[in-house]
Amino acid sequence: MPNDWDKASQLARQARSVVVLSGAGMSADSGVPTFRDAQSGLWERFKPEQLATEDAFRSNPSMVWTWYVWRAVLVNSVEPHIGHNYIGAWQRYLAGIEGSLTVATQNVDDLHERGGAQKVLHLHGSLHQYHCLDCHKAAAFDPAHTGIRPDQQFHRDNVLSAVDCPHCDSGLLRPGVVWFGESLPEPAFQTAIDALRKADLVVVVGSSGLVQPSASLPFLGQDAGAAVLEINPTPTELSNKADVYLGSTAAMAIPEMLAGLLT
Ligand code: APR
């Protein structure tokens, strides 16, 4: 009987049309804390739902803005890990044999891109793009200019001031992320669905599977005939429905699973 690691390697070797669905655990090995594992400093007292909504931003713009600026500074200070690099390499390998690999991520960072993946679908938007809460126009903002450090601890009295929109009189800049209650970016979501319908393998890595509609995507692939492989050190709702569950981290499991194929 092959063990789960052998099964994972075999699925990877056979697959020609792959979708990688990643969540915050994918970035954890680069040093970006996940949402539902312990938060640091001030933020451990807040649930993501209390920070990641338009209502939260409107009622306390400085605090929510500071949280996102801090995350952007943190992301800019870290590097993609070996798992990101292997996903980029796997995408190039499959493109070279007329296959395909689509990365659809709930992560708002750019670590997949920096790890070499192309055309990453950002289902929950991007931390690195900003627009006005009211007039919706895009605007440039560099979090490095705030002086915030990745290791900074916050108190209620040392948060940043929110930033006025340069285009209109009334609005504040907000990060280009999808907040609770908002729709997912339609082109990215639809492209992910199209890829899942054609996939023969779906790799779900580092997501608690608690936030819809992204959490339903593995099942869409499975219903369309793909094998589902989950990588997560902590089992989720998906784990016993997946064809293979690897109880391991992204940085360990992805290179291990692809070692025979790419090296
Ligand atoms: N490798 C793989 N998985 C890991 C690792 C790791 N090194 N470390 C932690 N994990 C797993 C955790 O066990 C957990 O199941 O990553 C998952 C992270 O879960 P969440 O923090 O809930 O992240 P995610 O599923 O991406 O959250 C979805 O919620 O707050 C919103 O918009 C935000 O995109 C986010 C969405």
Boltz pocket constraint, residues with backbone or C-beta under 6 A from the ligand:
constraints:
  - pocket:
      binder: B
      contacts: [[A, 22], [A, 23], [A, 24], [A, 25], [A, 26], [A, 28], [A, 29], [A, 34], [A, 35], [A, 36], [A, 37], [A, 48], [A, 49], [A, 52], [A, 106], [A, 107], [A, 124], [A, 178], [A, 205], [A, 206], [A, 207], [A, 208], [A, 209], [A, 210], [A, 211], [A, 231], [A, 232], [A, 233], [A, 234], [A, 236], [A, 248], [A, 249], [A, 250], [A, 251]]
      max_distance: 6.0
